[in-house]
Amino acid sequence: MAKLSSLPNISDVLEKKLEQAGIESADQLKEMGAEDAFIKLKTIDRLGACINMLYAIEGAMQGIRWHGLDPARKQELKEFYWKL
């Protein structure tokens, strides 16, 4: 069971927030998916949960820096974020 901070984009701060939201491992994060993980994160950090965190989570799941996300996927995440 890999630590969340072993993934790209997951800082110690974001790792702690994800753990507070009940997401405790890299496998659990990947199984859950970026959108569902972000919804859980937003429940414990409504004001601090930003679109960059959503991008970071998706990038972490893909094993890449969030700057390298496919533009189409980034657009999907952006649309999801603004619907919340």
N, CA, C and O atoms as a DFTB+ gen file, in Angstrom:
336 C
 N C O
     1  1       0.856      -1.174       0.000
     2  2       0.000       0.000       0.000
     3  2       0.903       1.239       0.000
     4  3       1.501       1.578       1.021
     5  1       0.994       1.903      -1.139
     6  2       1.864       3.066      -1.295
     7  2       1.258       4.297      -0.637
     8  3       0.048       4.518      -0.668
     9  1       2.143       5.088      -0.041
    10  2       1.705       6.347       0.557
    11  2       1.239       7.295      -0.542
    12  3       1.728       7.248      -1.671
    13  1       0.303       8.139      -0.201
    14  2      -0.196       9.121      -1.166
    15  2       0.925      10.044      -1.642
    16  3       0.990      10.387      -2.823
    17  1       1.803      10.442      -0.727
    18  2       2.871      11.379      -1.086
    19  2       3.927      10.749      -1.994
    20  3       4.825      11.448      -2.464
    21  1       3.836       9.451      -2.246
    22  2       4.755       8.819      -3.200
    23  2       4.336       9.118      -4.638
    24  3       5.106       8.891      -5.571
    25  1       3.126       9.622      -4.815
    26  2       2.618       9.965      -6.146
    27  2       3.041      11.373      -6.533
    28  3       3.218      12.226      -5.663
    29  1       3.208      11.629      -7.834
    30  2       3.502      13.001      -8.260
    31  2       2.360      13.935      -7.863
    32  3       1.202      13.520      -7.827
    33  1       2.675      15.170      -7.570
    34  2       1.722      16.244      -7.256
    35  2       1.160      16.192      -5.841
    36  3       0.513      17.148      -5.415
    37  1       1.381      15.117      -5.103
    38  2       0.782      14.992      -3.776
    39  2       1.798      15.426      -2.725
    40  3       2.698      14.672      -2.354
    41  1       1.632      16.641      -2.265
    42  2       2.504      17.182      -1.222
    43  2       2.091      16.608       0.131
    44  3       1.066      15.936       0.244
    45  1       2.890      16.878       1.142
    46  2       2.524      16.441       2.495
    47  2       1.205      17.060       2.926
    48  3       0.398      16.410       3.590
    49  1       0.983      18.317       2.550
    50  2      -0.252      19.024       2.923
    51  2      -1.460      18.374       2.252
    52  3      -2.465      18.105       2.911
    53  1      -1.367      18.120       0.952
    54  2      -2.483      17.491       0.242
    55  2      -2.695      16.067       0.740
    56  3      -3.832      15.607       0.842
    57  1      -1.617      15.373       1.046
    58  2      -1.739      14.026       1.590
    59  2      -2.549      14.045       2.894
    60  3      -3.435      13.210       3.082
    61  1      -2.255      14.975       3.777
    62  2      -2.984      15.080       5.049
    63  2      -4.461      15.381       4.815
    64  3      -5.326      14.827       5.493
    65  1      -4.746      16.249       3.867
    66  2      -6.142      16.578       3.569
    67  2      -6.883      15.368       3.005
    68  3      -8.027      15.103       3.376
    69  1      -6.232      14.646       2.120
    70  2      -6.860      13.442       1.562
    71  2      -7.103      12.406       2.662
    72  3      -8.148      11.757       2.688
    73  1      -6.143      12.255       3.561
    74  2      -6.322      11.317       4.667
    75  2      -7.483      11.746       5.569
    76  3      -8.250      10.905       6.038
    77  1      -7.609      13.045       5.808
    78  2      -8.734      13.548       6.609
    79  2     -10.057      13.247       5.925
    80  3     -11.078      13.069       6.590
    81  1     -10.043      13.190       4.604
    82  2     -11.251      12.890       3.834
    83  2     -11.493      11.385       3.725
    84  3     -12.461      10.955       3.097
    85  1     -10.614      10.582       4.336
    86  2     -10.801       9.137       4.331
    87  2     -10.071       8.394       3.225
    88  3     -10.290       7.199       3.027
    89  1      -9.213       9.089       2.511
    90  2      -8.436       8.471       1.434
    91  2      -7.015       8.295       1.964
    92  3      -6.291       9.269       2.170
    93  1      -6.629       7.036       2.180
    94  2      -5.390       6.792       2.908
    95  2      -4.273       6.150       2.108
    96  3      -3.160       6.015       2.617
    97  1      -4.532       5.754       0.880
    98  2      -3.471       5.117       0.092
    99  2      -3.589       5.495      -1.378
   100  3      -4.636       5.937      -1.852
   101  1      -2.479       5.305      -2.078
   102  2      -2.462       5.559      -3.517
   103  2      -3.445       4.649      -4.240
   104  3      -4.129       5.080      -5.169
   105  1      -3.515       3.390      -3.813
   106  2      -4.447       2.448      -4.439
   107  2      -5.893       2.890      -4.247
   108  3      -6.701       2.817      -5.173
   109  1      -6.207       3.343      -3.057
   110  2      -7.573       3.800      -2.770
   111  2      -7.909       5.016      -3.622
   112  3      -9.022       5.132      -4.134
   113  1      -6.956       5.917      -3.775
   114  2      -7.168       7.112      -4.600
   115  2      -7.424       6.711      -6.050
   116  3      -8.362       7.201      -6.677
   117  1      -6.601       5.833      -6.572
   118  2      -6.743       5.409      -7.969
   119  2      -8.060       4.681      -8.196
   120  3      -8.700       4.851      -9.234
   121  1      -8.458       3.877      -7.233
   122  2      -9.721       3.145      -7.344
   123  2     -10.919       4.093      -7.326
   124  3     -11.916       3.865      -8.012
   125  1     -10.809       5.144      -6.544
   126  2     -11.914       6.082      -6.369
   127  2     -12.104       6.986      -7.583
   128  3     -13.235       7.280      -7.970
   129  1     -11.014       7.421      -8.176
   130  2     -11.094       8.349      -9.292
   131  2     -10.991       9.795      -8.824
   132  3     -11.328      10.118      -7.685
   133  1     -10.530      10.643      -9.699
   134  2     -10.262      12.040      -9.343
   135  2     -11.513      12.788      -8.900
   136  3     -11.481      13.516      -7.908
   137  1     -12.609      12.614      -9.623
   138  2     -13.816      13.372      -9.294
   139  2     -14.364      12.995      -7.923
   140  3     -14.682      13.875      -7.123
   141  1     -14.478      11.711      -7.644
   142  2     -15.013      11.285      -6.344
   143  2     -14.068      11.647      -5.209
   144  3     -14.512      12.029      -4.126
   145  1     -12.776      11.530      -5.448
   146  2     -11.803      11.920      -4.425
   147  2     -11.909      13.417      -4.137
   148  3     -11.824      13.841      -2.984
   149  1     -12.093      14.204      -5.178
   150  2     -12.202      15.648      -4.993
   151  2     -13.467      16.017      -4.224
   152  3     -13.444      16.923      -3.391
   153  1     -14.554      15.331      -4.495
   154  2     -15.798      15.584      -3.750
   155  2     -15.566      15.318      -2.268
   156  3     -15.993      16.104      -1.423
   157  1     -14.893      14.213      -1.946
   158  2     -14.589      13.914      -0.540
   159  2     -13.676      14.978       0.060
   160  3     -13.865      15.397       1.201
   161  1     -12.695      15.406      -0.709
   162  2     -11.772      16.442      -0.251
   163  2     -12.524      17.740       0.019
   164  3     -12.262      18.423       1.009
   165  1     -13.442      18.070      -0.851
   166  2     -14.212      19.314      -0.714
   167  2     -15.098      19.289       0.534
   168  3     -15.415      20.346       1.081
   169  1     -15.498      18.114       0.988
   170  2     -16.329      18.043       2.198
   171  2     -15.560      18.441       3.449
   172  3     -16.157      18.904       4.421
   173  1     -14.232      18.265       3.437
   174  2     -13.458      18.636       4.625
   175  2     -12.700      19.954       4.435
   176  3     -12.185      20.513       5.404
   177  1     -12.627      20.448       3.213
   178  2     -11.890      21.693       2.936
   179  2     -12.602      22.470       1.840
   180  3     -12.063      22.683       0.754
   181  1     -13.817      22.887       2.144
   182  2     -14.676      23.537       1.144
   183  2     -14.012      24.735       0.473
   184  3     -14.070      24.865      -0.750
   185  1     -13.394      25.596       1.240
   186  2     -12.806      26.804       0.665
   187  2     -11.432      26.575       0.052
   188  3     -11.049      27.261      -0.895
   189  1     -10.694      25.616       0.588
   190  2      -9.334      25.383       0.104
   191  2      -9.245      24.450      -1.079
   192  3      -8.228      24.433      -1.773
   193  1     -10.280      23.673      -1.328
   194  2     -10.252      22.714      -2.437
   195  2     -10.418      23.480      -3.748
   196  3     -11.498      23.984      -4.056
   197  1      -9.339      23.557      -4.507
   198  2      -9.347      24.357      -5.734
   199  2      -9.140      23.460      -6.954
   200  3      -8.868      22.266      -6.831
   201  1      -9.274      24.052      -8.103
   202  2      -9.150      23.294      -9.346
   203  2      -7.752      22.706      -9.504
   204  3      -7.595      21.631     -10.083
   205  1      -6.740      23.399      -8.995
   206  2      -5.385      22.866      -9.094
   207  2      -5.240      21.577      -8.289
   208  3      -4.471      20.694      -8.672
   209  1      -5.967      21.460      -7.183
   210  2      -5.958      20.211      -6.420
   211  2      -6.591      19.095      -7.240
   212  3      -6.106      17.963      -7.233
   213  1      -7.653      19.403      -7.934
   214  2      -8.300      18.406      -8.785
   215  2      -7.340      17.944      -9.884
   216  3      -7.221      16.747     -10.144
   217  1      -6.662      18.887     -10.520
   218  2      -5.669      18.541     -11.537
   219  2      -4.539      17.703     -10.925
   220  3      -4.074      16.738     -11.531
   221  1      -4.109      18.081      -9.729
   222  2      -3.029      17.356      -9.053
   223  2      -3.430      15.909      -8.787
   224  3      -2.637      14.990      -8.991
   225  1      -4.653      15.714      -8.334
   226  2      -5.137      14.362      -8.062
   227  2      -5.175      13.533      -9.339
   228  3      -4.737      12.382      -9.347
   229  1      -5.693      14.109     -10.415
   230  2      -5.741      13.383     -11.691
   231  2      -4.335      13.042     -12.168
   232  3      -4.072      11.916     -12.590
   233  1      -3.438      14.013     -12.101
   234  2      -2.056      13.750     -12.507
   235  2      -1.414      12.670     -11.658
   236  3      -0.694      11.816     -12.174
   237  1      -1.672      12.703     -10.359
   238  2      -1.125      11.691      -9.453
   239  2      -1.613      10.309      -9.859
   240  3      -0.838       9.353      -9.873
   241  1      -2.881      10.204     -10.185
   242  2      -3.443       8.918     -10.592
   243  2      -2.806       8.416     -11.891
   244  3      -2.650       7.211     -12.087
   245  1      -2.445       9.338     -12.764
   246  2      -1.824       8.969     -14.041
   247  2      -0.307       8.814     -13.920
   248  3       0.350       8.320     -14.837
   249  1       0.242       9.243     -12.776
   250  2       1.689       9.150     -12.575
   251  2       2.474      10.239     -13.267
   252  3       3.651      10.065     -13.583
   253  1       1.800      11.399     -13.510
   254  2       2.471      12.515     -14.196
   255  2       2.233      13.813     -13.439
   256  3       1.317      13.909     -12.623
   257  1       3.065      14.810     -13.716
   258  2       2.814      16.139     -13.184
   259  2       1.525      16.657     -13.825
   260  3       1.246      16.366     -14.988
   261  1       0.746      17.419     -13.070
   262  2      -0.561      17.848     -13.580
   263  2      -0.435      18.741     -14.793
   264  3      -1.377      18.844     -15.579
   265  1       0.700      19.388     -14.966
   266  2       0.904      20.256     -16.130
   267  2       0.872      19.460     -17.433
   268  3       0.621      20.016     -18.503
   269  1       1.130      18.148     -17.335
   270  2       1.162      17.306     -18.519
   271  2      -0.146      16.599     -18.839
   272  3      -0.185      15.732     -19.712
   273  1      -1.218      16.961     -18.139
   274  2      -2.512      16.336     -18.415
   275  2      -2.967      16.627     -19.843
   276  3      -2.724      17.705     -20.384
   277  1      -3.624      15.654     -20.426
   278  2      -4.201      15.829     -21.751
   279  2      -5.189      16.999     -21.704
   280  3      -6.022      17.051     -20.798
   281  1      -5.119      17.935     -22.652
   282  2      -6.016      19.088     -22.631
   283  2      -7.502      18.725     -22.586
   284  3      -8.285      19.421     -21.939
   285  1      -7.894      17.656     -23.258
   286  2      -9.308      17.252     -23.242
   287  2      -9.712      16.803     -21.841
   288  3     -10.797      17.140     -21.367
   289  1      -8.843      16.046     -21.180
   290  2      -9.150      15.609     -19.802
   291  2      -9.172      16.800     -18.870
   292  3     -10.018      16.877     -17.979
   293  1      -8.259      17.721     -19.063
   294  2      -8.226      18.926     -18.239
   295  2      -9.530      19.713     -18.391
   296  3     -10.051      20.249     -17.412
   297  1     -10.047      19.781     -19.597
   298  2     -11.311      20.470     -19.845
   299  2     -12.468      19.757     -19.149
   300  3     -13.341      20.406     -18.571
   301  1     -12.478      18.433     -19.201
   302  2     -13.513      17.657     -18.494
   303  2     -13.488      17.967     -17.001
   304  3     -14.531      18.172     -16.381
   305  1     -12.291      17.998     -16.436
   306  2     -12.155      18.281     -15.003
   307  2     -12.606      19.707     -14.684
   308  3     -13.228      19.955     -13.652
   309  1     -12.290      20.624     -15.568
   310  2     -12.693      22.021     -15.373
   311  2     -14.218      22.141     -15.357
   312  3     -14.786      22.832     -14.511
   313  1     -14.868      21.468     -16.295
   314  2     -16.329      21.495     -16.354
   315  2     -16.928      20.851     -15.105
   316  3     -17.910      21.354     -14.560
   317  1     -16.348      19.750     -14.650
   318  2     -16.788      19.092     -13.424
   319  2     -16.651      20.050     -12.233
   320  3     -17.575      20.187     -11.432
   321  1     -15.515      20.695     -12.128
   322  2     -15.248      21.606     -11.013
   323  2     -16.283      22.724     -10.946
   324  3     -16.785      23.038      -9.867
   325  1     -16.602      23.318     -12.069
   326  2     -17.528      24.453     -12.062
   327  2     -18.983      24.042     -11.855
   328  3     -19.830      24.890     -11.571
   329  1     -19.280      22.760     -11.993
   330  2     -20.633      22.278     -11.723
   331  2     -20.867      22.012     -10.245
   332  3     -22.011      21.913      -9.801
   333  1     -19.767      21.894      -9.469
   334  2     -19.911      21.613      -8.027
   335  2     -20.490      22.800      -7.280
   336  3     -20.676      22.734      -6.065
